Amino acid sequence: MIKDDFKDGVPMLVKRILLVVISLFIGYVATYLITLLLGTSVEEFWMGTESPIPFPYFILVGFFIAIAAGIWLDKFMGTEILPK
């Protein structure tokens, strides 16, 4: 039974899990590098101080960059998460 799952190559679930892991890695590494290039620190960028409600800037920016990377990786990895 297990051999039948791998006869066509890597199962789709494994490809999709890899897509999520790789895109999250790209998103947060890019956010960290952008933070350093702007001359600030992660602690300073972690929560915004100007707004009355603390807002997790670092988490959200990393997540949105990860989504953009995931869309690109979906095309090249052939995971077919997005409809054609």
DOBA-371820 format. One record per residue (C-alpha): residue number from 0; residue in three letters; chain; z, x, y. Coordinates in pm, 1 decimal, padded with zeros to 6 digits. Each point is the difference from the previous one (the first is absolute). Example, Ala and Ser with C-alpha at 12.3 -4.5 7.8 and 13.67 -1.06 7.14 Angstrom:
DOBA-371820
<r><resi>0</resi><resn>ala</resn><chain>A</chain><up>00780.0</up><east>01230.0</east><north>-00450.0</north></r>
<r><resi>1</resi><resn>ser</resn><chain>A</chain><up>-00066.0</up><east>00137.0</east><north>00344.0</north></r>
This chain:
DOBA-371820
<r><resi>0</resi><resn>met</resn><chain>A</chain><up>00000.0</up><east>00000.0</east><north>00000.0</north></r>
<r><resi>1</resi><resn>ile</resn><chain>A</chain><up>00094.1</up><east>00268.6</east><north>00253.4</north></r>
<r><resi>2</resi><resn>lys</resn><chain>A</chain><up>-00316.3</up><east>00199.1</east><north>-00076.9</north></r>
<r><resi>3</resi><resn>asp</resn><chain>A</chain><up>-00207.3</up><east>-00307.0</east><north>00093.5</north></r>
<r><resi>4</resi><resn>asp</resn><chain>A</chain><up>00154.8</up><east>-00000.2</east><north>00351.1</north></r>
<r><resi>5</resi><resn>phe</resn><chain>A</chain><up>-00114.6</up><east>00357.4</east><north>00061.0</north></r>
<r><resi>6</resi><resn>lys</resn><chain>A</chain><up>-00348.6</up><east>-00016.2</east><north>-00152.2</north></r>
<r><resi>7</resi><resn>asp</resn><chain>A</chain><up>-00158.5</up><east>-00070.5</east><north>00342.1</north></r>
<r><resi>8</resi><resn>gly</resn><chain>A</chain><up>00199.3</up><east>00269.3</east><north>00181.4</north></r>
<r><resi>9</resi><resn>val</resn><chain>A</chain><up>00307.6</up><east>-00048.2</east><north>00214.0</north></r>
<r><resi>10</resi><resn>pro</resn><chain>A</chain><up>00137.3</up><east>-00357.0</east><north>-00000.2</north></r>
<r><resi>11</resi><resn>met</resn><chain>A</chain><up>-00032.7</up><east>-00190.6</east><north>00328.2</north></r>
<r><resi>12</resi><resn>leu</resn><chain>A</chain><up>00378.5</up><east>-00036.8</east><north>00038.7</north></r>
<r><resi>13</resi><resn>val</resn><chain>A</chain><up>00044.3</up><east>00378.3</east><north>-00007.5</north></r>
<r><resi>14</resi><resn>lys</resn><chain>A</chain><up>-00276.3</up><east>00040.9</east><north>00260.8</north></r>
<r><resi>15</resi><resn>arg</resn><chain>A</chain><up>00162.6</up><east>-00255.5</east><north>00228.2</north></r>
<r><resi>16</resi><resn>ile</resn><chain>A</chain><up>00344.7</up><east>00156.9</east><north>-00031.9</north></r>
<r><resi>17</resi><resn>leu</resn><chain>A</chain><up>-00152.4</up><east>00339.0</east><north>00083.5</north></r>
<r><resi>18</resi><resn>leu</resn><chain>A</chain><up>-00174.3</up><east>-00155.2</east><north>00300.4</north></r>
<r><resi>19</resi><resn>val</resn><chain>A</chain><up>00330.4</up><east>-00133.7</east><north>00135.3</north></r>
<r><resi>20</resi><resn>val</resn><chain>A</chain><up>00187.1</up><east>00327.1</east><north>-00057.6</north></r>
<r><resi>21</resi><resn>ile</resn><chain>A</chain><up>-00273.0</up><east>00217.0</east><north>00153.1</north></r>
<r><resi>22</resi><resn>ser</resn><chain>A</chain><up>-00050.3</up><east>-00226.6</east><north>00301.9</north></r>
<r><resi>23</resi><resn>leu</resn><chain>A</chain><up>00376.0</up><east>-00016.7</east><north>00072.2</north></r>
<r><resi>24</resi><resn>phe</resn><chain>A</chain><up>00017.5</up><east>00378.4</east><north>-00023.8</north></r>
<r><resi>25</resi><resn>ile</resn><chain>A</chain><up>-00293.9</up><east>00039.7</east><north>00239.7</north></r>
<r><resi>26</resi><resn>gly</resn><chain>A</chain><up>00146.9</up><east>-00256.5</east><north>00239.9</north></r>
<r><resi>27</resi><resn>tyr</resn><chain>A</chain><up>00343.4</up><east>00156.2</east><north>00031.3</north></r>
<r><resi>28</resi><resn>val</resn><chain>A</chain><up>-00122.4</up><east>00360.2</east><north>00006.3</north></r>
<r><resi>29</resi><resn>ala</resn><chain>A</chain><up>-00247.9</up><east>-00092.4</east><north>00274.3</north></r>
<r><resi>30</resi><resn>thr</resn><chain>A</chain><up>00275.2</up><east>-00176.6</east><north>00194.9</north></r>
<r><resi>31</resi><resn>tyr</resn><chain>A</chain><up>00226.0</up><east>00302.3</east><north>-00033.4</north></r>
<r><resi>32</resi><resn>leu</resn><chain>A</chain><up>-00274.8</up><east>00234.9</east><north>00121.0</north></r>
<r><resi>33</resi><resn>ile</resn><chain>A</chain><up>-00086.7</up><east>-00228.0</east><north>00290.9</north></r>
<r><resi>34</resi><resn>thr</resn><chain>A</chain><up>00368.0</up><east>-00010.8</east><north>00094.3</north></r>
<r><resi>35</resi><resn>leu</resn><chain>A</chain><up>00014.1</up><east>00379.2</east><north>00005.5</north></r>
<r><resi>36</resi><resn>leu</resn><chain>A</chain><up>-00325.8</up><east>00027.0</east><north>00197.0</north></r>
<r><resi>37</resi><resn>leu</resn><chain>A</chain><up>00138.2</up><east>-00234.2</east><north>00265.3</north></r>
<r><resi>38</resi><resn>gly</resn><chain>A</chain><up>00292.9</up><east>00235.5</east><north>00049.6</north></r>
<r><resi>39</resi><resn>thr</resn><chain>A</chain><up>00269.2</up><east>-00235.7</east><north>-00120.1</north></r>
<r><resi>40</resi><resn>ser</resn><chain>A</chain><up>00218.3</up><east>-00017.1</east><north>-00309.3</north></r>
<r><resi>41</resi><resn>val</resn><chain>A</chain><up>00023.1</up><east>-00247.5</east><north>-00283.2</north></r>
<r><resi>42</resi><resn>glu</resn><chain>A</chain><up>00352.9</up><east>-00095.6</east><north>00108.6</north></r>
<r><resi>43</resi><resn>glu</resn><chain>A</chain><up>-00128.2</up><east>-00082.2</east><north>00347.1</north></r>
<r><resi>44</resi><resn>phe</resn><chain>A</chain><up>-00300.7</up><east>-00194.6</east><north>-00133.2</north></r>
<r><resi>45</resi><resn>trp</resn><chain>A</chain><up>00191.0</up><east>-00172.3</east><north>-00281.4</north></r>
<r><resi>46</resi><resn>met</resn><chain>A</chain><up>00131.4</up><east>-00286.2</east><north>00215.3</north></r>
<r><resi>47</resi><resn>gly</resn><chain>A</chain><up>-00124.4</up><east>-00096.7</east><north>00341.9</north></r>
<r><resi>48</resi><resn>thr</resn><chain>A</chain><up>00263.4</up><east>00019.5</east><north>00269.7</north></r>
<r><resi>49</resi><resn>glu</resn><chain>A</chain><up>-00182.5</up><east>-00190.8</east><north>00275.5</north></r>
<r><resi>50</resi><resn>ser</resn><chain>A</chain><up>00006.4</up><east>-00342.4</east><north>-00162.5</north></r>
<r><resi>51</resi><resn>pro</resn><chain>A</chain><up>00312.0</up><east>-00216.3</east><north>-00025.8</north></r>
<r><resi>52</resi><resn>ile</resn><chain>A</chain><up>-00063.6</up><east>-00036.3</east><north>-00374.8</north></r>
<r><resi>53</resi><resn>pro</resn><chain>A</chain><up>-00016.2</up><east>00325.1</east><north>-00201.0</north></r>
<r><resi>54</resi><resn>phe</resn><chain>A</chain><up>-00349.0</up><east>00027.3</east><north>-00146.8</north></r>
<r><resi>55</resi><resn>pro</resn><chain>A</chain><up>-00082.4</up><east>00243.1</east><north>-00284.3</north></r>
<r><resi>56</resi><resn>tyr</resn><chain>A</chain><up>-00303.2</up><east>00170.8</east><north>00155.3</north></r>
<r><resi>57</resi><resn>phe</resn><chain>A</chain><up>-00033.1</up><east>00280.9</east><north>-00253.4</north></r>
<r><resi>58</resi><resn>ile</resn><chain>A</chain><up>00006.2</up><east>-00236.0</east><north>-00298.5</north></r>
<r><resi>59</resi><resn>leu</resn><chain>A</chain><up>-00252.0</up><east>-00243.2</east><north>00147.3</north></r>
<r><resi>60</resi><resn>val</resn><chain>A</chain><up>-00243.9</up><east>00261.7</east><north>00129.4</north></r>
<r><resi>61</resi><resn>gly</resn><chain>A</chain><up>00006.8</up><east>00177.9</east><north>-00337.3</north></r>
<r><resi>62</resi><resn>phe</resn><chain>A</chain><up>-00057.6</up><east>-00329.8</east><north>-00179.0</north></r>
<r><resi>63</resi><resn>phe</resn><chain>A</chain><up>-00299.4</up><east>-00093.9</east><north>00217.6</north></r>
<r><resi>64</resi><resn>ile</resn><chain>A</chain><up>-00159.4</up><east>00342.5</east><north>-00041.6</north></r>
<r><resi>65</resi><resn>ala</resn><chain>A</chain><up>00057.8</up><east>-00038.7</east><north>-00374.8</north></r>
<r><resi>66</resi><resn>ile</resn><chain>A</chain><up>-00180.7</up><east>-00335.3</east><north>00004.8</north></r>
<r><resi>67</resi><resn>ala</resn><chain>A</chain><up>-00298.6</up><east>00159.5</east><north>00175.6</north></r>
<r><resi>68</resi><resn>ala</resn><chain>A</chain><up>-00001.6</up><east>00284.3</east><north>-00253.8</north></r>
<r><resi>69</resi><resn>gly</resn><chain>A</chain><up>00028.7</up><east>-00254.6</east><north>-00282.0</north></r>
<r><resi>70</resi><resn>ile</resn><chain>A</chain><up>-00308.3</up><east>-00186.6</east><north>00119.3</north></r>
<r><resi>71</resi><resn>trp</resn><chain>A</chain><up>-00197.6</up><east>00323.5</east><north>-00004.6</north></r>
<r><resi>72</resi><resn>leu</resn><chain>A</chain><up>00134.9</up><east>00105.8</east><north>-00337.0</north></r>
<r><resi>73</resi><resn>asp</resn><chain>A</chain><up>-00078.8</up><east>-00343.2</east><north>-00144.7</north></r>
<r><resi>74</resi><resn>lys</resn><chain>A</chain><up>-00367.2</up><east>00061.7</east><north>00069.8</north></r>
<r><resi>75</resi><resn>phe</resn><chain>A</chain><up>-00006.8</up><east>00347.6</east><north>-00154.5</north></r>
<r><resi>76</resi><resn>met</resn><chain>A</chain><up>00233.5</up><east>-00061.7</east><north>-00295.3</north></r>
<r><resi>77</resi><resn>gly</resn><chain>A</chain><up>-00171.5</up><east>-00323.3</east><north>-00100.8</north></r>
<r><resi>78</resi><resn>thr</resn><chain>A</chain><up>00322.6</up><east>-00199.6</east><north>-00035.3</north></r>
<r><resi>79</resi><resn>glu</resn><chain>A</chain><up>-00163.8</up><east>-00317.4</east><north>00140.0</north></r>
<r><resi>80</resi><resn>ile</resn><chain>A</chain><up>00316.0</up><east>-00122.6</east><north>00175.3</north></r>
<r><resi>81</resi><resn>leu</resn><chain>A</chain><up>-00200.0</up><east>-00121.4</east><north>00297.7</north></r>
<r><resi>82</resi><resn>pro</resn><chain>A</chain><up>-00268.8</up><east>-00262.8</east><north>-00060.3</north></r>
<r><resi>83</resi><resn>lys</resn><chain>A</chain><up>-00361.9</up><east>00101.3</east><north>00043.5</north></r>
